[in-house]
Structure formats: C-alpha cells, structure tokens
Amino acid sequence: MSYVMPFRLTVCGVSELDSHCAAGVTHVLSILDPGTPTPAVLEALGPHRRMELRFDDVVREHHGYQAPTEADVEAVLRFGEALLFEQPRGEQHHVLVHCWMGISRSTASAAILLAQQAPGHERAAFESLYGVRPRCWPNSRMVRFADGLLGRKGALVDALEAHKRLILRHHPDIAQLVRDVGRADELPAD
C-alpha cells in the first residue's frame, strides 16, 4: 500500500471524542446531524481550529432528512485548503474528523481531505484512510461531489469502489449495516 498522509489524522465517532483530548489536536472537522447539540467534549480538546457542518448521513434526497450538498463538500475542501496554508514549519497538523459513529460522513470527509492534498493518488488516499479507520463506509454522495469539484473525472469514485471491496473482504459484517441504513445499492455487485 502507498500512503498519503500530509497530516496526522484521527477519525472517530462522538462516543470516542473524549479519548482524544490529550492528543494535541490542532484542527477539528465536526459533522453532526441537524438539530443535535455540539458535543461539549470538543472544548476539552484544547486550542484548535474547528469547522462544524450539519447534515444527515444519507446518499440521496429523502423527505425529513438533510442530505449532504455540494456546498457542504465545498466547505470540507475549504477546510483542507486552510490546512495547506497553515502548515507550521517542522510541525504537522493533527486533524480530527468526527461524525456520529465515525463510519460514513467523517470517513468520506477524511478521504476527500487526503485526496485533495495529493492529486492523482485517489486510491492511496483511501488506503491511508483504511490505515486510520479500517471499519468504515464513506458516504458516496459526498465522494461523488468531491470528485466533480476536484476535477478527478471519476478517479475518486473508482477509488471508493475499490475501497468498498476491501472493506467487505476484511469486515463483511459492514454489508448488513449498509443494508440496515437503506443503502444496499451501494454494495458492489461483484
């Protein structure tokens, strides 16, 4: 595997946030459901830059749910651009990306950030994500938006499909979780 890791990366769910309070986090990308309170534990992380986005973990428009939009993915990319320009000399940022469970929205965001930093290395971005968060199923809607916004011409989407096959080989129980949340059409046909 070839890895793309321009910053230290942590991906987690809300229930895991407290275990990262002493980890020297410099940047937080917080993805929450609409209407849920901001987790108080984020204040215990110490000084950091934070972006908070709010949308549901769905991959298509559904009545009663707020699907991620292209504007949400643009915000993730702006967060990534700031990482490029704020890199301190001789130091590395520690980026924490979280959503409710640390499986879909946060992992899509993390993969997008990694791919943004290394054009042409989309598969390596997902390999890096797997090294950080092996049990994950990135939100395909977000990845499709990022593919277009980054001008990757399907390369990011193809890398996601390869990633899904890897996940299912190593964590076959994820398939049932994907079915349970109504996203069975995201399971690879092969």
Residue frames as qw, qx, qy, qz and C-alpha x, y, z in Angstrom:
[[0.000, 0.887, 0.462, 0.000, 0.00, 0.00, 0.00],
 [0.365, 0.273, -0.034, 0.889, 1.11, 3.53, -0.71],
 [0.240, -0.708, -0.568, 0.344, 0.00, 6.07, 1.84],
 [0.131, 0.594, 0.116, 0.785, -0.90, 9.73, 1.56],
 [0.515, -0.688, -0.460, 0.224, -0.68, 11.35, 4.98],
 [0.321, 0.573, -0.062, 0.752, 0.17, 15.05, 4.83],
 [0.318, -0.530, 0.332, -0.713, -1.08, 15.50, 8.41],
 [0.005, 0.005, 0.941, -0.338, -1.75, 13.33, 11.41],
 [0.513, -0.184, -0.387, -0.744, -5.32, 12.08, 11.08],
 [0.139, 0.105, 0.887, -0.428, -7.83, 10.79, 13.59],
 [0.473, -0.188, -0.464, -0.725, -11.33, 9.72, 12.56],
 [0.068, -0.113, -0.893, 0.431, -13.88, 8.82, 15.20],
 [0.295, -0.625, -0.625, -0.363, -17.45, 8.89, 16.40],
 [0.283, -0.737, 0.080, -0.608, -18.85, 11.19, 19.08],
 [0.861, -0.499, -0.038, -0.094, -18.56, 8.49, 21.76],
 [0.864, 0.021, -0.072, 0.497, -14.79, 8.30, 21.13],
 [0.208, 0.853, -0.043, 0.477, -14.03, 12.03, 21.32],
 [0.527, -0.816, 0.189, -0.144, -13.03, 12.05, 24.97],
 [0.901, -0.202, 0.217, 0.318, -10.19, 9.59, 24.27],
 [0.622, 0.464, 0.143, 0.615, -8.51, 12.20, 22.04],
 [0.210, -0.968, -0.131, -0.051, -8.47, 15.13, 24.47],
 [0.499, -0.734, 0.335, 0.316, -4.75, 14.80, 25.22],
 [0.806, 0.221, 0.421, 0.354, -3.72, 14.01, 21.64],
 [0.259, -0.454, 0.238, 0.819, -2.68, 17.52, 20.57],
 [0.401, 0.610, 0.639, 0.242, -5.45, 18.00, 18.03],
 [0.189, -0.266, 0.101, 0.940, -4.95, 21.21, 16.00],
 [0.369, 0.084, -0.355, -0.855, -7.97, 21.05, 13.65],
 [0.338, 0.228, 0.865, -0.293, -11.45, 19.52, 14.05],
 [0.363, -0.024, -0.518, -0.774, -13.96, 18.84, 11.31],
 [0.271, 0.147, 0.794, -0.524, -17.19, 18.13, 13.13],
 [0.360, -0.090, -0.610, -0.700, -20.09, 16.67, 11.16],
 [0.198, 0.141, 0.773, -0.586, -23.32, 16.48, 13.11],
 [0.048, 0.543, 0.804, 0.236, -26.95, 15.72, 12.45],
 [0.115, -0.490, -0.137, -0.853, -29.14, 18.81, 12.11],
 [0.598, -0.602, -0.146, -0.509, -30.56, 19.80, 15.47],
 [0.850, -0.303, -0.330, 0.276, -28.10, 17.87, 17.64],
 [0.294, -0.944, 0.134, 0.070, -26.06, 19.84, 20.16],
 [0.468, 0.673, -0.521, 0.241, -22.34, 20.36, 19.69],
 [0.848, -0.271, -0.402, 0.213, -20.57, 17.81, 21.91],
 [0.345, -0.926, 0.126, -0.081, -19.22, 19.61, 24.99],
 [0.845, -0.312, 0.253, 0.354, -16.14, 17.37, 24.98],
 [0.620, 0.609, 0.126, 0.478, -14.82, 19.31, 21.97],
 [0.119, -0.936, 0.148, -0.295, -13.92, 22.16, 24.32],
 [0.753, -0.567, 0.322, 0.085, -11.66, 19.76, 26.24],
 [0.865, 0.350, 0.118, 0.340, -9.51, 19.19, 23.14],
 [0.467, -0.480, 0.096, 0.736, -7.59, 22.37, 23.86],
 [0.217, 0.691, -0.132, -0.677, -6.96, 25.16, 21.35],
 [0.435, 0.110, 0.789, 0.420, -7.86, 24.12, 17.81],
 [0.315, 0.205, -0.292, -0.879, -9.48, 25.36, 14.64],
 [0.349, 0.252, 0.886, -0.174, -12.91, 23.89, 14.09],
 [0.370, 0.048, -0.420, -0.827, -15.40, 23.69, 11.29],
 [0.383, 0.192, 0.815, -0.390, -18.86, 22.33, 12.04],
 [0.347, 0.040, -0.586, -0.731, -21.16, 21.01, 9.31],
 [0.467, 0.111, 0.697, -0.532, -24.67, 19.70, 9.79],
 [0.648, 0.217, -0.416, -0.600, -26.40, 17.18, 7.55],
 [0.874, -0.151, 0.365, -0.282, -27.74, 13.64, 7.80],
 [0.249, -0.374, 0.844, 0.291, -25.91, 10.50, 6.70],
 [0.722, 0.475, 0.466, -0.190, -27.93, 9.84, 3.56],
 [0.399, -0.195, 0.591, 0.673, -26.78, 9.44, -0.02],
 [0.031, 0.402, 0.610, 0.682, -29.89, 10.77, -1.76],
 [0.291, -0.228, 0.105, -0.923, -32.65, 13.24, -1.06],
 [0.317, -0.372, -0.872, 0.039, -35.24, 11.84, 1.40],
 [0.343, -0.707, -0.205, -0.584, -38.20, 13.63, 2.95],
 [0.702, -0.704, -0.051, -0.098, -37.32, 14.53, 6.53],
 [0.798, -0.301, 0.139, 0.504, -33.56, 14.25, 6.04],
 [0.150, 0.938, -0.206, -0.236, -30.99, 16.83, 5.09],
 [0.919, 0.213, 0.114, 0.312, -28.68, 15.22, 2.54],
 [0.461, -0.499, 0.226, 0.698, -25.11, 16.47, 2.14],
 [0.485, 0.851, 0.163, -0.118, -24.90, 19.07, -0.60],
 [0.702, 0.467, -0.028, 0.538, -22.19, 20.16, -2.97],
 [0.071, -0.843, 0.171, -0.505, -21.83, 23.26, -0.77],
 [0.785, -0.580, 0.204, -0.076, -21.10, 21.01, 2.23],
 [0.902, 0.059, 0.152, 0.400, -18.33, 19.28, 0.30],
 [0.364, 0.744, -0.050, 0.558, -17.00, 22.66, -0.84],
 [0.432, -0.822, 0.207, -0.308, -16.77, 23.56, 2.86],
 [0.916, -0.285, 0.209, 0.190, -14.75, 20.38, 3.52],
 [0.732, 0.413, 0.099, 0.533, -12.42, 21.39, 0.68],
 [0.009, 0.870, -0.118, 0.479, -12.03, 24.92, 2.11],
 [0.735, -0.637, 0.226, -0.063, -11.09, 23.29, 5.41],
 [0.905, 0.022, 0.213, 0.367, -8.46, 21.29, 3.51],
 [0.450, 0.721, 0.010, 0.527, -7.14, 24.37, 1.73],
 [0.331, -0.871, 0.199, -0.303, -6.63, 26.05, 5.09],
 [0.888, -0.369, 0.221, 0.162, -4.59, 23.04, 6.21],
 [0.766, 0.387, 0.113, 0.501, -2.24, 23.56, 3.27],
 [0.203, 0.778, -0.048, 0.593, -1.70, 27.23, 4.03],
 [0.496, -0.776, 0.180, -0.347, -1.41, 26.94, 7.81],
 [0.945, -0.047, -0.233, 0.224, 1.19, 24.16, 7.99],
 [0.343, -0.899, 0.267, 0.050, 3.75, 25.24, 10.60],
 [0.466, 0.652, -0.594, 0.074, 7.44, 24.77, 9.77],
 [0.211, 0.335, -0.870, 0.295, 8.78, 21.49, 11.03],
 [0.383, 0.054, 0.717, -0.580, 5.43, 20.54, 12.53],
 [0.179, -0.190, -0.842, -0.473, 2.48, 18.53, 11.36],
 [0.533, -0.227, 0.051, -0.813, -1.18, 19.30, 11.95],
 [0.053, 0.116, 0.976, -0.179, -3.27, 16.78, 13.85],
 [0.450, -0.061, -0.286, -0.844, -6.67, 16.72, 12.20],
 [0.222, 0.171, 0.902, -0.327, -9.61, 15.07, 13.94],
 [0.422, -0.047, -0.446, -0.788, -12.67, 14.36, 11.80],
 [0.136, 0.142, 0.913, -0.358, -15.78, 13.04, 13.51],
 [0.486, -0.244, -0.399, -0.738, -19.44, 12.35, 12.87],
 [0.752, -0.401, 0.132, -0.506, -21.93, 10.45, 15.00],
 [0.971, -0.164, 0.174, -0.021, -20.46, 6.95, 14.52],
 [0.220, -0.697, 0.594, 0.336, -17.20, 7.61, 12.65],
 [0.651, 0.115, 0.733, 0.159, -18.20, 5.33, 9.78],
 [0.501, 0.599, 0.557, 0.284, -19.61, 7.33, 6.86],
 [0.157, 0.971, 0.121, 0.131, -19.67, 11.14, 6.84],
 [0.383, -0.834, 0.352, 0.182, -16.40, 11.54, 8.71],
 [0.684, -0.164, 0.593, 0.391, -14.59, 8.90, 6.67],
 [0.523, 0.692, 0.386, 0.313, -15.82, 10.44, 3.40],
 [0.034, -0.997, 0.065, -0.036, -14.58, 13.82, 4.62],
 [0.565, -0.617, 0.475, 0.273, -11.21, 12.38, 5.65],
 [0.698, 0.186, 0.562, 0.403, -10.76, 10.64, 2.28],
 [0.339, 0.879, 0.253, 0.220, -11.71, 13.87, 0.49],
 [0.251, -0.933, 0.238, 0.101, -9.13, 15.83, 2.52],
 [0.652, -0.361, 0.568, 0.349, -6.43, 13.28, 1.77],
 [0.621, 0.455, 0.522, 0.366, -7.27, 13.15, -1.95],
 [0.144, 0.983, 0.105, 0.049, -7.31, 16.94, -2.12],
 [0.374, -0.817, 0.382, 0.215, -3.77, 17.07, -0.77],
 [0.395, -0.335, 0.772, 0.368, -2.45, 14.50, -3.30],
 [0.672, 0.518, -0.051, -0.527, -3.96, 14.85, -6.79],
 [0.616, 0.454, -0.611, -0.202, -3.61, 11.66, -8.81],
 [0.209, 0.199, -0.904, 0.316, -3.34, 9.48, -5.72],
 [0.637, -0.285, -0.066, -0.713, -7.01, 8.77, -5.05],
 [0.876, -0.134, -0.461, -0.052, -6.50, 5.09, -4.22],
 [0.498, 0.145, -0.547, 0.657, -3.66, 5.96, -1.88],
 [0.281, -0.356, 0.208, -0.867, -5.97, 8.39, -0.10],
 [0.836, -0.260, -0.152, -0.459, -8.42, 5.55, 0.61],
 [0.802, 0.052, -0.518, 0.293, -5.56, 3.23, 1.60],
 [0.176, 0.294, -0.458, 0.820, -4.45, 5.87, 4.09],
 [0.581, -0.330, 0.049, -0.743, -8.00, 6.14, 5.39],
 [0.901, -0.125, -0.393, -0.135, -8.12, 2.36, 5.83],
 [0.582, 0.175, -0.555, 0.568, -4.91, 2.57, 7.89],
 [0.093, -0.246, 0.365, -0.893, -6.58, 5.10, 10.19],
 [0.592, 0.061, 0.399, -0.697, -10.16, 3.78, 10.27],
 [0.002, 0.130, -0.938, -0.322, -10.46, 0.23, 8.92],
 [0.108, 0.495, 0.858, -0.079, -14.18, -0.16, 9.70],
 [0.136, 0.491, 0.072, -0.857, -15.74, 2.47, 7.55],
 [0.396, 0.507, 0.711, 0.285, -18.15, 3.05, 4.68],
 [0.125, -0.264, 0.047, 0.955, -17.60, 6.55, 3.26],
 [0.414, 0.647, 0.431, -0.474, -20.67, 8.47, 2.16],
 [0.543, 0.216, 0.600, 0.546, -20.75, 8.00, -1.62],
 [0.183, 0.904, 0.362, 0.133, -22.77, 11.17, -2.27],
 [0.287, -0.900, 0.173, 0.279, -20.04, 13.26, -0.67],
 [0.569, -0.284, 0.582, 0.507, -17.32, 11.46, -2.62],
 [0.471, 0.560, 0.568, 0.376, -19.18, 11.99, -5.92],
 [0.025, 0.991, 0.134, -0.013, -19.46, 15.72, -5.21],
 [0.436, -0.734, 0.373, 0.364, -15.74, 15.87, -4.33],
 [0.650, 0.096, 0.595, 0.464, -14.79, 14.00, -7.49],
 [0.344, 0.781, 0.405, 0.328, -16.51, 16.68, -9.58],
 [0.183, -0.982, 0.008, 0.053, -15.28, 19.63, -7.53],
 [0.518, -0.610, 0.477, 0.363, -11.68, 18.38, -7.64],
 [0.543, 0.658, -0.353, -0.384, -11.90, 17.57, -11.35],
 [0.404, -0.387, 0.829, 0.027, -10.92, 13.93, -10.80],
 [0.558, 0.314, -0.508, -0.577, -13.08, 12.63, -13.69],
 [0.914, -0.109, -0.249, -0.302, -14.28, 9.55, -11.82],
 [0.528, 0.356, -0.680, 0.362, -10.94, 8.60, -10.25],
 [0.211, -0.290, 0.604, -0.712, -12.14, 9.37, -6.71],
 [0.818, -0.012, 0.094, -0.568, -15.38, 7.43, -7.25],
 [0.829, 0.272, -0.487, -0.024, -13.41, 4.48, -8.68],
 [0.251, 0.365, -0.719, 0.536, -11.09, 4.57, -5.66],
 [0.535, -0.203, 0.418, -0.706, -14.13, 4.50, -3.36],
 [0.909, 0.102, -0.171, -0.367, -15.47, 1.41, -5.15],
 [0.652, 0.323, -0.635, 0.260, -12.12, -0.37, -4.71],
 [0.084, -0.344, 0.613, -0.706, -12.15, 0.69, -1.05],
 [0.755, -0.131, 0.151, -0.625, -15.63, -0.77, -0.55],
 [0.893, 0.167, -0.408, -0.090, -14.48, -4.14, -1.91],
 [0.384, 0.351, -0.673, 0.525, -11.52, -4.06, 0.51],
 [0.382, -0.288, 0.445, -0.757, -13.78, -3.22, 3.44],
 [0.876, -0.029, -0.035, -0.480, -16.18, -6.04, 2.62],
 [0.759, 0.265, -0.577, 0.143, -13.30, -8.52, 2.36],
 [0.323, 0.231, -0.659, 0.639, -11.93, -7.58, 5.78],
 [0.210, 0.113, 0.579, -0.780, -15.17, -6.58, 7.53],
 [0.146, -0.248, -0.816, -0.502, -18.03, -8.49, 5.88],
 [0.121, -0.572, -0.723, 0.368, -20.40, -7.50, 8.72],
 [0.014, 0.353, -0.028, -0.935, -20.41, -3.94, 7.32],
 [0.148, -0.159, -0.729, -0.649, -22.66, -5.20, 4.48],
 [0.253, -0.578, -0.775, 0.036, -25.52, -5.75, 6.92],
 [0.182, -0.568, -0.271, 0.756, -25.05, -2.31, 8.45],
 [0.028, 0.169, -0.420, -0.891, -25.19, -0.78, 4.96],
 [0.233, -0.358, -0.806, -0.410, -28.41, -2.70, 4.24],
 [0.273, -0.572, -0.677, 0.375, -29.90, -1.71, 7.62],
 [0.072, -0.556, -0.121, 0.819, -29.50, 2.01, 6.89],
 [0.565, 0.695, 0.374, -0.240, -31.17, 1.65, 3.47],
 [0.163, 0.807, -0.426, -0.375, -28.03, 1.95, 1.35],
 [0.810, -0.031, 0.576, 0.101, -27.86, -1.60, -0.07],
 [0.678, 0.718, 0.131, 0.089, -27.50, -0.18, -3.59],
 [0.012, 0.895, -0.445, 0.015, -24.01, 1.00, -2.52],
 [0.739, -0.320, 0.587, 0.085, -22.81, -2.59, -2.13],
 [0.131, 0.498, -0.683, -0.518, -20.57, -3.65, -5.04],
 [0.857, 0.207, -0.116, -0.458, -22.19, -6.06, -7.49],
 [0.669, 0.376, -0.639, 0.052, -19.16, -8.39, -7.52]]
